[in-house]
Amino acid sequence: MSIDFPTKVITVPRSDLALVSGTIYTMDTEGYFRTELMSLMDDAIAMHWPQSYFHETESTIAGVTYARKIKIINGYSVVFTPNEQWTVILEGSNNDIFDVENGILVQNQVQVIPTNSAGLIVTTVGSGLSIEQAAQLKDIYKLLGLDNTDSVTVTPAGVDSNSGDIDINFTGDGVASTTMERQ
């Protein structure tokens, strides 16, 4: 991602986004977009240029946590490249990145789909993670073979008195047994 300060154009390359399928990509407006903007605006070159965005973090009202807000300000605009027919879905915040009418989005062949909602709230699971974070963690566990559908039972089988190795039997993951060394 880059900013051309004289023209105030923020360029977001497709290569920085997450591929969903075919020509559909997602952009995490908080984890990627805002973080990159913050980094670009902290650069020595950017010091004399006006701020490019306004950010309001999650806020809790009457026990409900509402999603963060990102607003492009001071005449900056956003363009997605390359100028081809592909789609980007904006996720992670309520924002105005898709706003063509007010000159925020430089309209080209890229279709930009916002996920803004007046009721966009942050919910957490028992661990304090948001539902999105919990889903991502579940996907990682699944990739590593650690999800609940492939449970593993660990049973100590004994200690080798000569080496100090601990024998442990693993069942449920296709592994018959293994040896662990004390650290």
ZADREN-390817 format. One record per residue (C-alpha): x, y, z; residue number from 1. Coordinates in pm, 1 decimal. Example, Ala and Ser with C-alpha at 12.3 -4.5 7.8 and 13.67 -1.06 7.14 Angstrom:
# ZADREN-390817
<r u="1230.0" v="-450.0" w="780.0" resi="1"/>
<r u="1367.0" v="-106.0" w="714.0" resi="2"/>
//
This chain:
# ZADREN-390817
<r u="0.0" v="0.0" w="0.0" resi="1"/>
<r u="121.2" v="350.5" w="-71.0" resi="2"/>
<r u="18.1" v="715.3" w="-56.0" resi="3"/>
<r u="91.3" v="972.9" w="-323.4" resi="4"/>
<r u="85.3" v="1276.9" w="-95.0" resi="5"/>
<r u="65.8" v="1552.3" w="-360.2" resi="6"/>
<r u="-247.7" v="1392.3" w="-513.0" resi="7"/>
<r u="-366.6" v="1245.7" w="-178.6" resi="8"/>
<r u="-434.5" v="907.0" w="-340.4" resi="9"/>
<r u="-400.1" v="594.2" w="-126.1" resi="10"/>
<r u="-325.9" v="294.6" w="-350.6" resi="11"/>
<r u="-420.2" v="-52.5" w="-231.7" resi="12"/>
<r u="-275.3" v="-332.7" w="-446.1" resi="13"/>
<r u="-473.0" v="-654.2" w="-491.1" resi="14"/>
<r u="-158.0" v="-850.8" w="-399.3" resi="15"/>
<r u="-189.8" v="-721.6" w="-39.0" resi="16"/>
<r u="-542.8" v="-856.2" w="2.7" resi="17"/>
<r u="-676.2" v="-1198.7" w="103.2" resi="18"/>
<r u="-803.7" v="-1415.2" w="-180.3" resi="19"/>
<r u="-1146.6" v="-1564.1" w="-112.1" resi="20"/>
<r u="-1211.7" v="-1737.1" w="-444.1" resi="21"/>
<r u="-1164.8" v="-1660.9" w="-813.0" resi="22"/>
<r u="-1159.0" v="-1281.6" w="-840.7" resi="23"/>
<r u="-1302.6" v="-1207.1" w="-494.8" resi="24"/>
<r u="-1073.9" v="-1065.9" w="-225.8" resi="25"/>
<r u="-1123.4" v="-927.8" w="124.7" resi="26"/>
<r u="-952.5" v="-634.6" w="291.3" resi="27"/>
<r u="-928.5" v="-619.7" w="668.9" resi="28"/>
<r u="-988.5" v="-249.3" w="716.2" resi="29"/>
<r u="-856.6" v="-258.7" w="1072.5" resi="30"/>
<r u="-576.2" v="-515.4" w="1075.3" resi="31"/>
<r u="-435.2" v="-427.2" w="735.2" resi="32"/>
<r u="-566.7" v="-97.3" w="597.0" resi="33"/>
<r u="-562.7" v="122.8" w="907.3" resi="34"/>
<r u="-238.9" v="-31.2" w="1034.0" resi="35"/>
<r u="-68.4" v="36.5" w="700.3" resi="36"/>
<r u="-206.5" v="392.6" w="689.8" resi="37"/>
<r u="-77.7" v="452.4" w="1041.0" resi="38"/>
<r u="266.2" v="329.8" w="936.0" resi="39"/>
<r u="268.8" v="541.7" w="619.6" resi="40"/>
<r u="156.5" v="852.8" w="809.9" resi="41"/>
<r u="434.7" v="801.0" w="1068.1" resi="42"/>
<r u="699.5" v="820.2" w="795.4" resi="43"/>
<r u="922.0" v="1131.1" w="783.0" resi="44"/>
<r u="789.2" v="1214.3" w="433.7" resi="45"/>
<r u="432.1" v="1231.7" w="566.6" resi="46"/>
<r u="506.2" v="1464.8" w="857.1" resi="47"/>
<r u="403.2" v="1784.0" w="676.1" resi="48"/>
<r u="93.6" v="1636.3" w="507.8" resi="49"/>
<r u="-249.1" v="1635.0" w="675.7" resi="50"/>
<r u="-377.4" v="1320.5" w="844.3" resi="51"/>
<r u="-545.1" v="1079.5" w="600.2" resi="52"/>
<r u="-796.8" v="912.9" w="826.2" resi="53"/>
<r u="-997.9" v="937.8" w="1144.7" resi="54"/>
<r u="-1032.0" v="630.7" w="1364.4" resi="55"/>
<r u="-1265.7" v="560.8" w="1649.5" resi="56"/>
<r u="-1202.7" v="235.8" w="1831.0" resi="57"/>
<r u="-1467.5" v="-4.1" w="1954.6" resi="58"/>
<r u="-1704.0" v="163.5" w="2197.1" resi="59"/>
<r u="-1939.5" v="14.2" w="2451.7" resi="60"/>
<r u="-2282.8" v="165.4" w="2504.2" resi="61"/>
<r u="-2522.8" v="5.6" w="2752.6" resi="62"/>
<r u="-2323.2" v="-315.6" w="2754.8" resi="63"/>
<r u="-2308.3" v="-356.7" w="2374.1" resi="64"/>
<r u="-1969.7" v="-317.5" w="2204.1" resi="65"/>
<r u="-1999.2" v="-143.4" w="1867.4" resi="66"/>
<r u="-1741.7" v="-191.5" w="1591.6" resi="67"/>
<r u="-1466.8" v="55.7" w="1519.9" resi="68"/>
<r u="-1505.6" v="331.1" w="1260.5" resi="69"/>
<r u="-1256.4" v="445.0" w="997.8" resi="70"/>
<r u="-1316.4" v="762.5" w="796.0" resi="71"/>
<r u="-1096.2" v="892.8" w="514.1" resi="72"/>
<r u="-1046.5" v="1269.7" w="566.2" resi="73"/>
<r u="-871.9" v="1582.1" w="435.8" resi="74"/>
<r u="-934.7" v="1514.1" w="65.3" resi="75"/>
<r u="-763.2" v="1175.3" w="50.1" resi="76"/>
<r u="-904.8" v="908.3" w="-178.5" resi="77"/>
<r u="-854.4" v="532.8" w="-218.5" resi="78"/>
<r u="-790.3" v="336.6" w="-537.4" resi="79"/>
<r u="-763.4" v="-40.7" w="-572.6" resi="80"/>
<r u="-520.4" v="-176.3" w="-831.2" resi="81"/>
<r u="-487.7" v="-323.8" w="-1083.4" resi="82"/>
<r u="-767.5" v="-155.7" w="-1278.2" resi="83"/>
<r u="-929.9" v="-485.0" w="-1381.5" resi="84"/>
<r u="-1256.8" v="-661.5" w="-1310.7" resi="85"/>
<r u="-1223.9" v="-803.7" w="-960.1" resi="86"/>
<r u="-1403.2" v="-759.4" w="-627.4" resi="87"/>
<r u="-1289.0" v="-650.0" w="-281.9" resi="88"/>
<r u="-1505.4" v="-692.6" w="28.2" resi="89"/>
<r u="-1429.5" v="-445.9" w="309.0" resi="90"/>
<r u="-1431.2" v="-613.4" w="651.9" resi="91"/>
<r u="-1339.4" v="-524.9" w="1009.1" resi="92"/>
<r u="-1492.4" v="-180.4" w="1057.8" resi="93"/>
<r u="-1762.4" v="60.3" w="955.5" resi="94"/>
<r u="-1592.7" v="290.5" w="705.3" resi="95"/>
<r u="-1637.7" v="522.4" w="407.7" resi="96"/>
<r u="-1374.5" v="365.7" w="180.4" resi="97"/>
<r u="-1645.3" v="265.3" w="-73.2" resi="98"/>
<r u="-1787.7" v="620.8" w="-103.0" resi="99"/>
<r u="-1768.7" v="722.9" w="-470.3" resi="100"/>
<r u="-2016.3" v="1012.3" w="-440.6" resi="101"/>
<r u="-1792.9" v="1206.2" w="-198.3" resi="102"/>
<r u="-1469.6" v="1126.6" w="-382.6" resi="103"/>
<r u="-1328.1" v="874.8" w="-133.6" resi="104"/>
<r u="-1319.8" v="576.6" w="-372.5" resi="105"/>
<r u="-1155.7" v="631.3" w="-710.0" resi="106"/>
<r u="-1399.1" v="438.2" w="-926.6" resi="107"/>
<r u="-1242.4" v="201.8" w="-1174.3" resi="108"/>
<r u="-1325.1" v="-157.0" w="-1279.5" resi="109"/>
<r u="-1282.4" v="-291.6" w="-923.1" resi="110"/>
<r u="-1610.7" v="-364.5" w="-745.1" resi="111"/>
<r u="-1594.4" v="-259.5" w="-378.1" resi="112"/>
<r u="-1844.7" v="-413.2" w="-136.5" resi="113"/>
<r u="-1880.6" v="-257.4" w="210.7" resi="114"/>
<r u="-1999.9" v="-455.9" w="510.7" resi="115"/>
<r u="-2107.3" v="-150.1" w="710.9" resi="116"/>
<r u="-2399.5" v="-191.4" w="943.7" resi="117"/>
<r u="-2563.4" v="35.7" w="1198.1" resi="118"/>
<r u="-2582.8" v="-273.1" w="1416.4" resi="119"/>
<r u="-2226.4" v="-397.0" w="1357.5" resi="120"/>
<r u="-2123.1" v="-505.3" w="1703.4" resi="121"/>
<r u="-1833.1" v="-694.4" w="1852.4" resi="122"/>
<r u="-1927.6" v="-1013.0" w="2031.1" resi="123"/>
<r u="-1692.0" v="-1228.9" w="2230.3" resi="124"/>
<r u="-1674.2" v="-1593.8" w="2319.7" resi="125"/>
<r u="-1579.4" v="-1722.2" w="2665.6" resi="126"/>
<r u="-1208.5" v="-1655.2" w="2608.5" resi="127"/>
<r u="-1264.9" v="-1284.5" w="2538.4" resi="128"/>
<r u="-1193.4" v="-1333.0" w="2166.8" resi="129"/>
<r u="-1429.6" v="-1185.6" w="1910.7" resi="130"/>
<r u="-1630.9" v="-1436.6" w="1712.1" resi="131"/>
<r u="-1413.7" v="-1357.8" w="1407.0" resi="132"/>
<r u="-1094.0" v="-1420.4" w="1605.7" resi="133"/>
<r u="-1236.6" v="-1743.1" w="1749.0" resi="134"/>
<r u="-1328.4" v="-1862.2" w="1398.3" resi="135"/>
<r u="-976.6" v="-1783.8" w="1273.9" resi="136"/>
<r u="-827.4" v="-1970.6" w="1570.6" resi="137"/>
<r u="-1055.9" v="-2266.8" w="1501.3" resi="138"/>
<r u="-938.4" v="-2271.3" w="1137.1" resi="139"/>
<r u="-574.7" v="-2271.1" w="1251.7" resi="140"/>
<r u="-643.2" v="-2555.3" w="1496.4" resi="141"/>
<r u="-810.3" v="-2750.5" w="1216.3" resi="142"/>
<r u="-513.2" v="-2697.9" w="983.2" resi="143"/>
<r u="-283.1" v="-2823.8" w="1257.3" resi="144"/>
<r u="-508.6" v="-3123.3" w="1327.4" resi="145"/>
<r u="-593.7" v="-2991.3" w="1673.5" resi="146"/>
<r u="-964.9" v="-2924.7" w="1629.2" resi="147"/>
<r u="-1228.1" v="-3093.8" w="1845.3" resi="148"/>
<r u="-1322.1" v="-3338.4" w="1569.6" resi="149"/>
<r u="-980.2" v="-3503.7" w="1595.4" resi="150"/>
<r u="-931.0" v="-3532.5" w="1969.4" resi="151"/>
<r u="-609.4" v="-3672.1" w="2109.3" resi="152"/>
<r u="-565.1" v="-3860.6" w="2434.6" resi="153"/>
<r u="-225.4" v="-3828.3" w="2604.4" resi="154"/>
<r u="-130.2" v="-4102.1" w="2850.8" resi="155"/>
<r u="205.3" v="-4116.7" w="3035.7" resi="156"/>
<r u="356.6" v="-4460.8" w="2980.8" resi="157"/>
<r u="669.4" v="-4439.6" w="3195.9" resi="158"/>
<r u="1011.4" v="-4285.5" w="3242.3" resi="159"/>
<r u="1336.6" v="-4429.6" w="3106.1" resi="160"/>
<r u="1564.5" v="-4426.0" w="3413.4" resi="161"/>
<r u="1885.1" v="-4415.1" w="3205.3" resi="162"/>
<r u="1802.7" v="-4122.4" w="2974.5" resi="163"/>
<r u="1526.7" v="-3948.8" w="3168.0" resi="164"/>
<r u="1300.9" v="-3963.3" w="2862.1" resi="165"/>
<r u="928.9" v="-3971.7" w="2929.3" resi="166"/>
<r u="727.3" v="-4213.8" w="2717.4" resi="167"/>
<r u="382.0" v="-4088.2" w="2633.5" resi="168"/>
<r u="114.3" v="-4266.6" w="2430.8" resi="169"/>
<r u="-96.8" v="-4053.4" w="2195.6" resi="170"/>
<r u="-422.1" v="-4199.2" w="2067.5" resi="171"/>
<r u="-682.1" v="-4053.9" w="1836.7" resi="172"/>
<r u="-451.7" v="-3878.4" w="1591.4" resi="173"/>
<r u="-309.5" v="-4177.9" w="1407.1" resi="174"/>
<r u="13.5" v="-4175.2" w="1609.4" resi="175"/>
<r u="78.7" v="-4486.5" w="1817.3" resi="176"/>
<r u="339.5" v="-4341.0" w="2054.2" resi="177"/>
<r u="624.8" v="-4097.0" w="2078.8" resi="178"/>
<r u="902.3" v="-3999.5" w="2319.5" resi="179"/>
<r u="947.9" v="-3656.4" w="2475.4" resi="180"/>
<r u="1263.5" v="-3529.4" w="2641.8" resi="181"/>
<r u="1260.0" v="-3318.6" w="2956.1" resi="182"/>
<r u="1357.7" v="-2957.5" w="2901.7" resi="183"/>
//
